[in-house]
Amino acid sequence: MEHRHQAVDGLFNLFTKANHDLAVLHIKLEKEFQQTYPDNANPMKLVARIKKIQADVSSLKEQCRELLEAKQGLIDKARMVLVGNRSMLQKLQASTRIPVTDDSSDSAYSNFSQIIEEWTVQVRSKTEDEKLESGTEDINHLLFSAIVPEN
């Protein structure tokens, strides 16, 4: 048997008793909460769930922001490439004396332009609402409302 100093033994016994008392208190509180708050309405568990949900919401919000940035990047790139290709096609048509397709007779281009315009209006209105709420301009929101100039 290992010999310890009497003061260390006393301290060790004190901590052991305190640990036991805290465990008993925890069990009593759990039982009391279960009796007082049935159907999993334990305030301690609810607070823990709320904290986890808040963390999850924060994470989801950041993921949504990243997704919207990627979507805006894709839209900007598609618009730039498609409008550029359309412009080159019209130049080729003009140089070969083929009748140039104008915007009003090209339903695919009109649909594309309408979708882009609807997205831009939606993002601008959301961005302006959030600017009013926060009072600041966020660079990510400016990204959403970026418009690629037409050729």
N, CA, C and O of each residue as an XYZ file, in Angstrom:
604
protein
N       0.835     -1.177      0.000
C       0.000      0.000      0.000
C       0.873      1.230      0.000
O       1.869      1.314      0.718
N       0.488      2.159     -0.800
C       1.245      3.388     -0.958
C       0.931      4.336      0.201
O      -0.230      4.489      0.583
N       1.938      4.954      0.745
C       1.735      5.866      1.876
C       1.694      7.300      1.348
O       2.622      7.756      0.679
N       0.606      7.998      1.659
C       0.454      9.389      1.245
C       0.458     10.263      2.473
O       0.254      9.815      3.601
N       0.692     11.501      2.209
C       0.666     12.477      3.298
C      -0.779     12.661      3.751
O      -1.701     12.558      2.942
N      -0.974     12.925      5.004
C      -2.317     13.037      5.577
C      -3.113     14.163      4.917
O      -4.320     14.018      4.724
N      -2.470     15.280      4.567
C      -3.164     16.405      3.922
C      -3.638     16.012      2.523
O      -4.725     16.405      2.101
N      -2.828     15.243      1.808
C      -3.196     14.796      0.467
C      -4.369     13.822      0.560
O      -5.302     13.874     -0.242
N      -4.304     12.925      1.560
C      -5.421     11.996      1.753
C      -6.717     12.755      2.018
O      -7.766     12.414      1.471
N      -6.639     13.780      2.857
C      -7.825     14.577      3.170
C      -8.369     15.285      1.936
O      -9.579     15.315      1.711
N      -7.477     15.848      1.147
C      -7.883     16.536     -0.087
C      -8.492     15.545     -1.079
O      -9.510     15.829     -1.711
N      -7.857     14.384     -1.207
C      -8.376     13.350     -2.108
C      -9.772     12.910     -1.672
O     -10.664     12.763     -2.508
N      -9.959     12.705     -0.403
C     -11.274     12.311      0.115
C     -12.313     13.406     -0.105
O     -13.469     13.123     -0.419
N     -11.889     14.661      0.063
C     -12.798     15.794     -0.158
C     -13.264     15.839     -1.612
O     -14.449     16.027     -1.888
N     -12.320     15.665     -2.538
C     -12.681     15.680     -3.963
C     -13.554     14.478     -4.332
O     -14.470     14.605     -5.145
N     -13.282     13.345     -3.754
C     -14.088     12.159     -4.020
C     -15.519     12.377     -3.545
O     -16.478     12.064     -4.249
N     -15.643     12.924     -2.325
C     -16.977     13.202     -1.789
C     -17.697     14.247     -2.636
O     -18.887     14.101     -2.913
N     -16.987     15.304     -3.052
C     -17.593     16.359     -3.879
C     -18.058     15.784     -5.212
O     -19.143     16.121     -5.685
N     -17.256     14.927     -5.818
C     -17.628     14.295     -7.084
C     -18.883     13.439     -6.903
O     -19.789     13.478     -7.735
N     -18.930     12.675     -5.827
C     -20.094     11.839     -5.548
C     -21.334     12.695     -5.314
O     -22.409     12.388     -5.830
N     -21.186     13.777     -4.529
C     -22.317     14.675     -4.255
C     -22.848     15.314     -5.535
O     -24.059     15.435     -5.719
N     -21.935     15.720     -6.416
C     -22.364     16.317     -7.688
C     -23.086     15.294     -8.564
O     -24.063     15.636     -9.230
N     -22.624     14.059     -8.571
C     -23.285     13.016     -9.360
C     -24.689     12.754     -8.821
O     -25.636     12.601     -9.594
N     -24.823     12.703     -7.498
C     -26.143     12.492     -6.884
C     -27.066     13.666     -7.205
O     -28.234     13.475     -7.543
N     -26.529     14.879     -7.096
C     -27.313     16.073     -7.414
C     -27.764     16.059     -8.872
O     -28.903     16.418     -9.171
N     -26.881     15.649     -9.780
C     -27.223     15.576    -11.201
C     -28.376     14.603    -11.432
O     -29.310     14.903    -12.176
N     -28.304     13.442    -10.793
C     -29.362     12.433    -10.939
C     -30.685     12.962    -10.391
O     -31.735     12.790    -11.010
N     -30.627     13.617     -9.210
C     -31.852     14.174     -8.625
C     -32.458     15.238     -9.525
O     -33.673     15.274     -9.719
N     -31.617     16.102    -10.074
C     -32.116     17.147    -10.973
C     -32.735     16.538    -12.234
O     -33.789     16.986    -12.685
N     -32.092     15.532    -12.797
C     -32.635     14.861    -13.982
C     -34.022     14.302    -13.683
O     -34.951     14.483    -14.470
N     -34.162     13.617    -12.538
C     -35.460     13.041    -12.169
C     -36.495     14.133    -11.950
O     -37.643     14.006    -12.378
N     -36.085     15.206    -11.282
C     -37.014     16.308    -11.022
C     -37.464     16.968    -12.334
O     -38.640     17.290    -12.501
N     -36.528     17.164    -13.251
C     -36.882     17.750    -14.538
C     -37.817     16.839    -15.314
O     -38.744     17.315    -15.969
N     -37.587     15.538    -15.248
C     -38.453     14.600    -15.959
C     -39.865     14.599    -15.383
O     -40.840     14.429    -16.116
N     -39.972     14.788    -14.069
C     -41.295     14.838    -13.444
C     -41.970     16.180    -13.708
O     -43.171     16.239    -13.971
N     -41.193     17.248    -13.636
C     -41.745     18.591    -13.810
C     -42.032     18.897    -15.279
O     -43.041     19.519    -15.607
N     -41.139     18.456    -16.150
C     -41.254     18.756    -17.580
C     -41.342     17.455    -18.372
O     -40.330     16.982    -18.888
N     -42.517     16.877    -18.475
C     -42.650     15.615    -19.221
C     -42.500     15.845    -20.729
O     -42.416     16.978    -21.202
N     -42.469     14.765    -21.439
C     -42.390     14.780    -22.909
C     -41.145     15.494    -23.419
O     -41.221     16.309    -24.340
N     -40.022     15.192    -22.830
C     -38.729     15.737    -23.284
C     -38.676     17.261    -23.287
O     -38.039     17.856    -24.156
N     -39.326     17.888    -22.340
C     -39.313     19.345    -22.261
C     -38.296     19.820    -21.217
O     -38.432     20.913    -20.667
N     -37.303     19.019    -20.953
C     -36.265     19.357    -19.996
C     -35.545     20.630    -20.469
O     -34.977     20.646    -21.561
N     -35.565     21.698    -19.652
C     -34.937     22.958    -20.080
C     -33.457     22.816    -20.416
O     -32.969     23.474    -21.334
N     -32.745     21.978    -19.696
C     -31.315     21.802    -19.999
C     -31.135     21.203    -21.387
O     -30.272     21.633    -22.153
N     -31.958     20.207    -21.704
C     -31.855     19.582    -23.022
C     -32.326     20.538    -24.119
O     -31.766     20.565    -25.215
N     -33.358     21.320    -23.810
C     -33.854     22.287    -24.800
C     -32.804     23.342    -25.104
O     -32.611     23.714    -26.261
N     -32.125     23.824    -24.072
C     -31.065     24.814    -24.281
C     -29.949     24.210    -25.134
O     -29.434     24.865    -26.040
N     -29.580     22.974    -24.849
C     -28.549     22.302    -25.643
C     -28.991     22.159    -27.105
O     -28.201     22.380    -28.023
N     -30.260     21.787    -27.311
C     -30.782     21.658    -28.681
C     -30.804     23.001    -29.392
O     -30.470     23.089    -30.574
N     -31.199     24.055    -28.667
C     -31.237     25.393    -29.269
C     -29.841     25.821    -29.695
O     -29.667     26.373    -30.781
N     -28.848     25.572    -28.855
C     -27.465     25.931    -29.205
C     -27.000     25.174    -30.435
O     -26.333     25.738    -31.302
N     -27.355     23.881    -30.515
C     -26.962     23.091    -31.689
C     -27.664     23.611    -32.937
O     -27.050     23.713    -33.999
N     -28.933     23.935    -32.817
C     -29.686     24.464    -33.961
C     -29.103     25.796    -34.410
O     -28.984     26.046    -35.610
N     -28.738     26.653    -33.463
C     -28.137     27.940    -33.817
C     -26.831     27.730    -34.578
O     -26.560     28.426    -35.557
N     -26.031     26.778    -34.130
C     -24.784     26.484    -34.835
C     -25.074     25.949    -36.233
O     -24.410     26.327    -37.198
N     -26.070     25.065    -36.341
C     -26.439     24.504    -37.644
C     -26.959     25.585    -38.583
O     -26.622     25.597    -39.767
N     -27.775     26.487    -38.061
C     -28.326     27.572    -38.887
C     -27.200     28.465    -39.396
O     -27.199     28.871    -40.558
N     -26.263     28.761    -38.539
C     -25.129     29.589    -38.946
C     -24.347     28.907    -40.067
O     -23.964     29.545    -41.048
N     -24.117     27.615    -39.910
C     -23.402     26.854    -40.928
C     -24.198     26.805    -42.237
O     -23.637     27.002    -43.315
N     -25.497     26.544    -42.141
C     -26.349     26.499    -43.340
C     -26.403     27.850    -44.040
O     -26.413     27.922    -45.269
N     -26.439     28.915    -43.255
C     -26.477     30.258    -43.835
C     -25.211     30.507    -44.659
O     -25.278     31.047    -45.763
N     -24.076     30.115    -44.119
C     -22.812     30.289    -44.853
C     -22.793     29.419    -46.106
O     -22.320     29.856    -47.155
N     -23.302     28.191    -46.005
C     -23.345     27.311    -47.173
C     -24.284     27.867    -48.243
O     -23.996     27.768    -49.435
N     -25.407     28.452    -47.819
C     -26.337     29.072    -48.772
C     -25.684     30.262    -49.460
O     -25.837     30.460    -50.665
N     -24.956     31.048    -48.678
C     -24.254     32.200    -49.254
C     -23.256     31.730    -50.312
O     -23.171     32.311    -51.393
N     -22.502     30.674    -49.995
C     -21.532     30.132    -50.954
C     -22.239     29.604    -52.198
O     -21.764     29.794    -53.318
N     -23.375     28.940    -51.995
C     -24.140     28.411    -53.122
C     -24.653     29.543    -54.016
O     -24.583     29.453    -55.242
N     -25.169     30.607    -53.395
C     -25.653     31.739    -54.180
C     -24.518     32.425    -54.933
O     -24.699     32.862    -56.069
N     -23.345     32.521    -54.300
C     -22.197     33.103    -54.994
C     -21.818     32.258    -56.205
O     -21.537     32.785    -57.281
N     -21.815     30.933    -56.014
C     -21.490     30.038    -57.127
C     -22.540     30.143    -58.233
O     -22.205     30.140    -59.418
N     -23.807     30.237    -57.840
C     -24.885     30.361    -58.823
C     -24.735     31.665    -59.596
O     -24.882     31.690    -60.818
N     -24.440     32.749    -58.879
C     -24.267     34.030    -59.558
C     -23.072     33.974    -60.505
O     -23.127     34.515    -61.610
N     -21.997     33.325    -60.078
C     -20.826     33.174    -60.951
C     -21.158     32.394    -62.203
O     -20.726     32.746    -63.300
N     -21.930     31.328    -62.034
C     -22.341     30.516    -63.181
C     -23.233     31.320    -64.126
O     -23.076     31.254    -65.345
N     -24.160     32.071    -63.560
C     -25.059     32.891    -64.381
C     -24.265     33.947    -65.143
O     -24.484     34.157    -66.336
N     -23.347     34.607    -64.452
C     -22.534     35.640    -65.112
C     -21.707     35.040    -66.244
O     -21.621     35.608    -67.333
N     -21.097     33.877    -65.973
C     -20.277     33.217    -66.993
C     -21.135     32.777    -68.177
O     -20.760     32.993    -69.329
N     -22.283     32.163    -67.898
C     -23.174     31.715    -68.982
C     -23.634     32.898    -69.812
O     -23.663     32.840    -71.042
N     -23.989     33.966    -69.129
C     -24.456     35.152    -69.857
C     -23.345     35.719    -70.736
O     -23.569     36.072    -71.893
N     -22.154     35.800    -70.170
C     -21.039     36.355    -70.928
C     -20.736     35.485    -72.156
O     -20.563     35.998    -73.261
N     -20.675     34.174    -71.950
C     -20.341     33.261    -73.054
C     -21.461     33.244    -74.088
O     -21.198     33.363    -75.284
N     -22.722     33.096    -73.635
C     -23.827     33.003    -74.587
C     -24.044     34.303    -75.350
O     -24.284     34.289    -76.557
N     -23.959     35.413    -74.650
C     -24.135     36.706    -75.333
C     -22.975     36.943    -76.297
O     -23.171     37.451    -77.401
N     -21.759     36.569    -75.871
C     -20.599     36.714    -76.756
C     -20.726     35.839    -77.994
O     -20.457     36.287    -79.108
N     -21.138     34.584    -77.795
C     -21.321     33.673    -78.933
C     -22.423     34.153    -79.856
O     -22.306     34.062    -81.078
N     -23.487     34.662    -79.273
C     -24.608     35.167    -80.081
C     -24.159     36.358    -80.923
O     -24.519     36.486    -82.093
N     -23.368     37.222    -80.301
C     -22.855     38.394    -81.020
C     -21.957     37.966    -82.184
O     -22.037     38.520    -83.280
N     -21.104     36.974    -81.928
C     -20.232     36.491    -83.013
C     -21.049     35.820    -84.116
O     -20.745     35.971    -85.299
N     -22.088     35.078    -83.724
C     -22.956     34.440    -84.706
C     -23.642     35.491    -85.577
O     -23.733     35.334    -86.795
N     -24.123     36.566    -84.946
C     -24.762     37.643    -85.716
C     -23.767     38.301    -86.665
O     -24.131     38.660    -87.784
N     -22.528     38.463    -86.239
C     -21.497     39.040    -87.121
C     -21.215     38.103    -88.298
O     -21.052     38.545    -89.435
N     -21.160     36.792    -88.000
C     -20.960     35.820    -89.083
C     -22.132     35.837    -90.056
O     -21.937     35.776    -91.270
N     -23.355     35.921    -89.519
C     -24.532     35.988    -90.386
C     -24.462     37.235    -91.267
O     -24.755     37.185    -92.461
N     -24.076     38.333    -90.666
C     -23.999     39.582    -91.435
C     -22.910     39.501    -92.494
O     -23.106     39.976    -93.612
N     -21.767     38.910    -92.166
C     -20.669     38.842    -93.134
C     -20.965     37.875    -94.274
O     -20.424     38.033    -95.368
N     -21.806     36.884    -94.039
C     -22.160     35.934    -95.097
C     -23.480     36.309    -95.759
O     -24.002     35.560    -96.585
N     -24.003     37.443    -95.402
C     -25.247     37.993    -95.945
C     -26.460     37.087    -95.681
O     -27.420     37.066    -96.451
N     -26.386     36.338    -94.565
C     -27.541     35.567    -94.098
C     -28.333     36.511    -93.215
O     -27.740     37.275    -92.453
N     -29.677     36.481    -93.294
C     -30.448     37.385    -92.447
C     -30.094     37.200    -90.959
O     -30.092     36.086    -90.436
N     -29.798     38.316    -90.309
C     -29.400     38.295    -88.903
C     -30.648     38.074    -88.039
O     -31.672     38.730    -88.226
N     -30.541     37.141    -87.095
C     -31.643     36.861    -86.170
C     -31.675     37.960    -85.124
O     -30.703     38.165    -84.397
N     -32.790     38.664    -85.049
C     -32.879     39.726    -84.035
C     -33.450     39.170    -82.735
O     -33.941     38.042    -82.687
N     -33.376     39.982    -81.681
C     -33.784     39.543    -80.348
C     -35.243     39.119    -80.285
O     -35.568     38.141    -79.612
N     -36.112     39.820    -80.959
C     -37.546     39.538    -80.857
C     -37.934     38.217    -81.520
O     -38.908     37.591    -81.102
N     -37.200     37.780    -82.539
C     -37.564     36.533    -83.224
C     -36.817     35.319    -82.661
O     -37.074     34.194    -83.088
N     -35.912     35.521    -81.728
C     -35.157     34.424    -81.133
C     -35.755     34.102    -79.765
O     -35.422     34.736    -78.764
N     -36.656     33.092    -79.738
C     -37.366     32.786    -78.496
C     -36.427     32.256    -77.416
O     -36.613     32.563    -76.239
N     -35.428     31.471    -77.793
C     -34.497     30.927    -76.796
C     -33.735     32.065    -76.115
O     -33.567     32.064    -74.896
N     -33.278     33.032    -76.907
C     -32.549     34.170    -76.344
C     -33.487     35.040    -75.494
O     -33.082     35.548    -74.449
N     -34.697     35.205    -75.928
C     -35.666     35.993    -75.156
C     -35.965     35.322    -73.819
O     -36.011     35.992    -72.788
N     -36.169     34.010    -73.827
C     -36.399     33.271    -72.579
C     -35.192     33.378    -71.645
O     -35.336     33.596    -70.442
N     -34.007     33.221    -72.226
C     -32.782     33.332    -71.443
C     -32.675     34.721    -70.809
O     -32.384     34.842    -69.619
N     -32.905     35.743    -71.587
C     -32.832     37.121    -71.071
C     -33.870     37.364    -69.984
O     -33.587     38.034    -68.991
N     -35.067     36.825    -70.167
C     -36.122     36.993    -69.165
C     -35.741     36.318    -67.842
O     -35.944     36.888    -66.770
N     -35.194     35.119    -67.922
C     -34.785     34.394    -66.712
C     -33.679     35.157    -65.991
O     -33.718     35.300    -64.769
N     -32.708     35.638    -66.728
C     -31.604     36.406    -66.132
C     -32.144     37.677    -65.491
O     -31.722     38.046    -64.395
N     -33.067     38.343    -66.159
C     -33.647     39.583    -65.614
C     -34.430     39.294    -64.334
O     -34.327     40.042    -63.361
N     -35.206     38.220    -64.330
C     -35.967     37.852    -63.122
C     -35.025     37.556    -61.957
O     -35.271     37.990    -60.832
N     -33.950     36.820    -62.225
C     -32.970     36.517    -61.186
C     -32.336     37.808    -60.660
O     -32.193     37.986    -59.450
N     -31.964     38.689    -61.559
C     -31.318     39.943    -61.167
C     -32.248     40.790    -60.317
O     -31.821     41.360    -59.313
N     -33.516     40.882    -60.707
C     -34.489     41.651    -59.930
C     -34.667     41.037    -58.552
O     -34.704     41.753    -57.552
N     -34.777     39.717    -58.493
C     -34.956     39.026    -57.214
C     -33.755     39.263    -56.302
O     -33.927     39.575    -55.123
N     -32.553     39.120    -56.830
C     -31.349     39.301    -56.018
C     -31.211     40.756    -55.583
O     -30.846     41.034    -54.440
N     -31.501     41.679    -56.491
C     -31.411     43.100    -56.122
C     -32.383     43.448    -55.005
O     -32.024     44.166    -54.072
N     -33.617     42.943    -55.092
C     -34.593     43.273    -54.052
C     -34.162     42.677    -52.718
O     -34.295     43.333    -51.684
N     -33.648     41.450    -52.718
C     -33.156     40.834    -51.479
C     -31.960     41.606    -50.943
O     -31.862     41.854    -49.741
N     -31.052     41.984    -51.833
C     -29.856     42.714    -51.420
C     -30.234     44.060    -50.824
O     -29.681     44.464    -49.801
N     -31.166     44.755    -51.454
C     -31.577     46.058    -50.936
C     -32.298     45.922    -49.603
O     -32.108     46.756    -48.717
N     -33.130     44.877    -49.438
C     -33.788     44.629    -48.153
C     -32.756     44.392    -47.062
O     -32.873     44.934    -45.964
N     -31.737     43.574    -47.365
C     -30.729     43.252    -46.360
C     -29.864     44.472    -46.062
O     -29.442     44.655    -44.920
N     -29.590     45.315    -47.069
C     -28.829     46.544    -46.822
C     -29.604     47.447    -45.881
O     -29.023     48.063    -44.987
N     -30.921     47.530    -46.079
C     -31.735     48.357    -45.202
C     -31.744     47.801    -43.781
O     -31.677     48.561    -42.815
N     -31.829     46.464    -43.649
C     -31.857     45.840    -42.329
C     -30.523     45.989    -41.615
O     -30.489     46.325    -40.431
N     -29.421     45.742    -42.323
C     -28.118     45.740    -41.669
C     -27.470     47.118    -41.679
O     -26.634     47.419    -40.825
N     -27.843     47.943    -42.622
C     -27.247     49.267    -42.727
C     -25.857     49.243    -43.342
O     -25.176     50.268    -43.364
N     -25.423     48.088    -43.845
C     -24.101     47.987    -44.447
C     -24.202     47.303    -45.792
O     -25.192     46.645    -46.113
N     -23.132     47.482    -46.579
C     -23.058     46.793    -47.856
C     -22.068     45.651    -47.707
O     -20.938     45.865    -47.268
N     -22.468     44.469    -48.058
C     -21.619     43.299    -47.990
C     -21.125     43.013    -49.401
O     -21.905     43.065    -50.352
N     -19.857     42.715    -49.545
C     -19.289     42.472    -50.871
C     -19.956     41.286    -51.556
O     -20.091     41.270    -52.780
N     -20.377     40.284    -50.765
C     -21.046     39.125    -51.361
C     -22.388     39.514    -51.975
O     -22.764     38.995    -53.026
N     -23.097     40.410    -51.335
C     -24.379     40.861    -51.885
C     -24.162     41.656    -53.169
O     -24.961     41.565    -54.102
N     -23.098     42.422    -53.216
C     -22.792     43.150    -54.444
C     -22.480     42.168    -55.575
O     -22.806     42.417    -56.736
N     -21.848     41.057    -55.220
C     -21.554     40.016    -56.199
C     -22.831     39.481    -56.821
O     -22.898     39.256    -58.030
N     -23.855     39.277    -55.981
C     -25.115     38.730    -56.469
C     -25.738     39.628    -57.529
O     -26.307     39.145    -58.508
N     -25.629     40.926    -57.328
C     -26.321     41.834    -58.229
C     -25.444     42.308    -59.388
O     -25.819     43.216    -60.130
N     -24.288     41.691    -59.533
C     -23.399     42.080    -60.633
C     -24.062     41.776    -61.977
O     -24.680     40.727    -62.161
N     -23.919     42.710    -62.900
C     -24.514     42.532    -64.222
C     -23.395     42.602    -65.250
O     -22.596     43.538    -65.255
N     -23.351     41.601    -66.116
C     -22.347     41.583    -67.178
C     -22.822     42.487    -68.292
O     -23.936     42.310    -68.787
N     -22.013     43.452    -68.703
C     -22.468     44.360    -69.777
C     -22.674     43.603    -71.086
O     -21.913     42.706    -71.449
N     -23.745     44.009    -71.777
C     -24.043     43.392    -73.064
C     -23.158     43.997    -74.132
O     -22.776     45.164    -74.046
N     -22.829     43.193    -75.151
C     -21.984     43.674    -76.257
C     -22.798     44.414    -77.260
O     -22.261     44.892    -78.259
